[in-house]
Amino acid sequence: LAYDPVSDVLDTIRLQGAVFFLWEPAWPFGIGVADGRKLSRHMQIRSDCIVSYHIVTEGPCWAAVNGEDPLLLQTGDTLILPRGDAYKIASTPQYPTPEDESGSIAFFQSMASNTSPAVITEGGNGSQRSRLICGFLGCNLGPFNPLLFSLPRMMCIPAPVEGDDPLSALITFALSEAQEFRGGERSLLMRLSELMFVEIMRRHMRSPEVSSSGWLRALRDPLVGRALAIMHGDIAATWTLQELARALGISRSVFAARFSRIVGIPPMQYLTRWRMQFAAHRLLDTSAKMIVVASEVGYDSEEAFSRAFKRVVGVSPSRWRRVHDQTDAVLND
């Protein structure tokens, strides 16, 4: 199998199911959700942001973030907020307001503590009702997340027109589990939520709406996609621009220009940032010594690694690990 940079990136953002429920609001309705970074601070989860998706099983409804045109969502559509922006879902076009924040934080605290039902019914007194599957996941957006930051702030992924659809099978399974009481439903639904998010990302990558530039576009490019697979496949190698170009069978200048144009940054800068993303993940998830982490990302000395890490992340590796260890201690207290 060819090396898979998408799985690499998804692994390092530490995707973790936080809240999952079925929402059945009666019209008229309008519910705002706070910024994902604020939500994460009020939930018992090791993440710096909450991202969300909503699968419309019965529409229509509207979604909006400030500064963007509202999106009309029909049955089968999937809404995703990949960067954790505050937003509002409603029966008519409505933007989120500051007043929405406190109510949504209280709601998600209740959901995260498992004191709310798996099916939420609310809204107005109208006979029309929308139905949505709502997934909220903790993730670490920084220090370098080429996947999520290549996506728009809010996006709608339409239902597939034909053919087998893995997401449909996951939806059917989730709907069944959310309304059954066989034990272990909450844990199962959290894992399903993560699987759904990954499948939504995969569906988007296959769609013609993928931008003409950026990381997702780069994966489709025959040369730049191979370059990404090479770099991700051997992160500790002492790559140079010349060696990468030689591996691709093109000139250094052509490779550098094409990579920079599509990805948005030069190849060696990308490699450094990806190495620091990988190192940041290792520092949080293992107790490996600093020199071990340094060697895993291609540095012979702890000092050189520390300088590069601070340049990309903004803090030293030891401080990065210490701050997050303190956060974990608070969450586990």
C-alpha positions in Angstrom: 0.0 0.0 0.0 1.1 3.6 -0.7 1.9 5.7 2.3 -1.2 7.6 3.6 -0.6 11.2 4.7 -4.3 11.6 5.6 -4.1 9.0 8.2 -0.9 10.5 9.5 -2.6 13.9 10.0 -5.8 12.5 11.5 -3.6 10.5 14.0 -1.7 13.6 15.2 -4.8 15.8 15.8 -5.9 13.2 18.5 -9.4 12.9 17.3 -11.7 12.0 20.2 -15.4 11.6 20.3 -16.9 14.1 22.9 -20.6 14.3 22.3 -23.0 12.5 20.0 -26.8 12.7 19.9 -29.8 12.8 17.6 -31.6 16.1 17.4 -35.2 16.5 16.4 -36.2 20.2 16.6 -39.8 21.3 15.8 -40.2 24.4 13.8 -39.5 27.3 14.3 -36.1 26.8 15.9 -32.7 28.4 16.1 -29.8 27.0 18.2 -26.4 28.6 18.4 -23.2 26.8 19.3 -20.2 28.5 20.9 -16.7 28.6 19.4 -15.0 25.2 19.6 -12.0 26.5 21.6 -14.3 27.9 24.3 -16.3 24.7 24.3 -13.2 22.5 24.9 -12.3 24.5 28.0 -15.7 23.5 29.6 -15.6 19.8 28.7 -13.6 17.0 30.3 -11.6 16.2 27.2 -7.9 16.4 26.3 -8.3 18.7 23.3 -7.8 22.3 22.4 -10.8 22.6 20.2 -14.2 21.0 19.5 -15.1 20.4 15.8 -18.5 19.3 14.7 -20.6 17.8 12.0 -24.3 17.4 11.4 -26.0 14.9 9.1 -29.4 15.9 8.1 -31.7 12.9 8.0 -34.8 15.0 7.6 -34.6 18.6 6.3 -34.5 21.3 5.4 -32.7 23.6 7.8 -30.1 26.5 7.6 -26.7 26.9 9.0 -24.5 30.0 9.3 -21.3 31.3 10.7 -20.6 35.0 11.0 -19.0 36.5 7.9 -20.3 33.8 5.5 -23.5 33.3 3.5 -25.9 30.9 5.2 -26.1 27.4 3.8 -29.4 25.6 3.1 -29.2 22.0 4.1 -31.5 19.3 2.6 -32.1 15.7 3.6 -28.9 13.7 3.2 -26.6 16.7 3.4 -23.7 16.8 5.9 -22.6 20.1 7.5 -19.1 20.2 8.9 -17.4 23.0 11.0 -13.8 21.8 10.7 -12.2 24.8 12.4 -14.5 25.1 15.4 -16.2 28.3 14.5 -19.3 29.5 16.4 -22.4 28.8 14.3 -26.2 28.5 14.3 -28.6 25.9 12.9 -32.1 27.1 12.4 -35.4 26.8 10.5 -34.6 30.1 8.8 -31.3 31.9 8.0 -29.9 33.1 11.3 -26.4 34.0 12.5 -24.9 33.1 15.9 -25.1 35.8 18.6 -23.1 36.3 21.9 -26.3 35.3 23.8 -26.1 31.8 22.3 -22.7 31.1 24.0 -23.7 30.5 27.7 -26.6 28.3 26.8 -24.6 26.1 24.4 -21.8 25.7 26.9 -24.2 24.6 29.7 -25.8 22.1 27.2 -22.6 20.5 26.2 -21.4 20.3 29.8 -24.5 18.3 30.5 -24.1 16.1 27.4 -20.4 15.4 28.2 -21.3 14.4 31.8 -23.8 11.8 30.3 -26.8 13.4 32.1 -28.8 14.2 28.9 -30.7 11.8 26.7 -29.3 10.5 23.3 -32.3 12.0 21.5 -33.0 15.7 22.0 -36.4 17.1 21.1 -37.0 20.8 21.3 -38.0 23.9 19.3 -41.3 25.5 18.5 -44.9 24.4 18.3 -45.0 23.8 14.5 -46.0 20.5 12.9 -42.8 20.4 10.8 -39.7 18.8 12.3 -36.1 18.5 11.2 -33.9 15.6 12.2 -30.1 15.6 12.5 -27.3 13.4 13.7 -24.9 15.6 15.6 -21.3 14.7 16.3 -18.8 16.8 18.3 -15.2 15.7 18.5 -12.2 17.0 20.4 -9.1 17.5 18.4 -5.8 19.5 18.5 -5.8 22.0 15.7 -2.1 23.0 16.3 0.7 23.4 15.8 0.3 22.4 12.1 -2.8 20.9 10.7 -2.7 20.8 6.9 -6.0 18.9 6.6 -8.5 20.9 8.6 -7.0 24.3 7.7 -7.2 23.4 4.0 -11.0 23.3 4.4 -13.5 26.3 4.5 -14.9 27.4 7.9 -18.2 25.8 7.1 -19.0 23.3 4.4 -21.9 21.2 3.1 -21.2 17.8 1.7 -24.2 16.6 -0.4 -25.5 13.1 -0.1 -24.1 10.6 -2.7 -26.2 10.3 -5.9 -25.6 6.6 -6.3 -23.4 3.6 -5.4 -22.4 2.1 -2.1 -22.0 4.6 0.7 -20.1 3.6 3.9 -21.5 6.6 5.7 -25.1 5.4 5.2 -24.3 2.1 6.9 -22.7 4.0 9.8 -25.8 6.3 10.1 -28.1 3.3 10.2 -26.1 1.7 12.9 -25.9 4.9 14.9 -29.6 5.5 14.7 -30.3 2.0 15.9 -27.8 2.2 18.9 -29.0 5.7 20.0 -32.5 4.3 20.5 -31.6 0.9 22.0 -30.5 0.1 25.6 -28.3 -2.9 25.4 -25.4 -1.5 27.4 -22.3 0.3 26.2 -24.2 2.6 23.8 -22.4 5.8 24.8 -19.0 4.3 24.2 -20.0 2.8 21.0 -21.6 6.0 19.7 -18.4 7.9 20.5 -16.4 5.6 18.3 -19.0 5.7 15.6 -18.8 9.5 15.8 -15.1 9.4 15.0 -15.6 6.9 12.2 -18.3 9.2 10.7 -16.0 12.2 10.7 -13.2 10.3 9.0 -15.6 9.0 6.3 -17.0 12.5 5.8 -13.5 13.7 5.2 -12.9 10.9 2.7 -16.1 11.7 0.9 -15.1 15.4 0.6 -11.7 14.4 -0.8 -13.4 12.4 -3.6 -15.7 15.3 -4.5 -15.1 17.8 -7.4 -15.4 20.7 -4.9 -11.9 20.2 -3.6 -10.0 23.4 -4.1 -7.5 24.0 -7.0 -4.8 24.6 -4.3 -4.1 23.6 -0.8 -3.2 20.3 0.9 -6.2 18.2 -0.3 -5.5 19.3 -3.9 -1.8 18.4 -3.4 -2.8 14.8 -2.5 -4.4 14.5 -6.0 -1.4 16.0 -7.9 0.7 13.2 -9.3 4.0 14.8 -8.3 3.2 16.7 -5.2 1.1 13.8 -3.9 4.1 11.5 -4.3 6.3 14.1 -2.5 4.0 14.2 0.4 3.9 10.4 0.6 7.7 10.3 0.5 8.1 12.9 3.3 5.4 11.4 5.5 6.7 7.9 4.9 10.2 8.6 6.2 10.0 11.7 8.4 13.4 11.1 10.0 15.4 11.0 6.7 17.8 13.8 6.0 15.9 15.0 3.1 17.1 17.9 1.0 15.3 19.7 -1.8 17.6 18.1 -4.3 17.0 14.6 -3.0 13.3 14.9 -3.0 13.3 16.2 -6.6 15.6 13.3 -7.6 13.2 10.8 -6.0 10.4 12.4 -8.2 12.5 12.5 -11.3 12.2 16.2 -11.9 14.4 19.3 -11.5 14.7 21.0 -8.1 13.4 24.3 -9.4 10.3 22.7 -11.0 9.5 20.7 -7.9 9.9 23.6 -5.6 7.7 25.9 -7.7 5.0 23.3 -8.2 4.9 22.3 -4.5 4.8 25.9 -3.3 2.1 26.8 -5.8 -0.2 24.0 -4.8 0.5 23.6 -1.1 1.1 27.2 -0.3 4.5 26.8 1.4 7.9 25.6 0.1 8.6 21.8 0.5 11.3 22.1 3.1 9.2 24.4 5.2 6.3 21.9 5.0 8.6 19.1 6.1 9.8 21.1 9.1 6.3 22.0 10.2 5.1 18.4 9.7 8.0 17.1 11.8 7.1 19.5 14.6 3.4 18.4 14.4 4.5 14.8 14.7 6.9 15.6 17.6 4.2 17.6 19.4 2.0 14.6 19.2 4.7 12.3 20.5 5.5 14.6 23.4 1.9 14.5 24.5 1.2 10.9 24.0 4.4 9.3 25.2 7.0 9.7 28.0 9.9 9.3 25.5 13.0 11.4 26.2 13.5 14.6 24.3 16.5 13.2 22.4 14.4 10.1 21.3 11.7 12.4 19.9 14.3 14.5 18.2 15.8 11.5 16.4 12.4 10.3 15.4 11.9 13.5 13.4 15.4 13.7 11.9 17.4 15.7 14.4 20.8 14.6 15.7 20.8 16.9 18.7 18.3 17.9 21.3 19.4 21.6 20.9 18.7 21.7 17.2 15.4 20.0 17.6 14.4 22.4 20.4 15.3 25.5 18.3 13.2 24.2 15.4 10.3 23.3 17.6 10.2 26.7 19.3 10.4 28.4 15.9 7.3 26.5 14.6 5.3 26.0 17.8 6.2 29.2 19.7 7.3 27.4 22.9 10.1 24.9 23.7 9.3 21.1 23.6 9.7 20.8 27.4 7.3 23.7 28.0 4.8 22.2 25.5 4.8 18.9 27.3 4.7 20.5 30.8 1.7 22.7 30.0 -0.3 19.9 28.5 0.6 17.5 31.4 -0.7 20.2 33.8 -3.9 20.4 31.8 -4.4 16.6 31.9 -3.8 16.6 35.6 -6.6 19.1 36.1 -9.0 17.1 33.9 -8.2 13.9 35.8 -8.5 15.5 39.2 
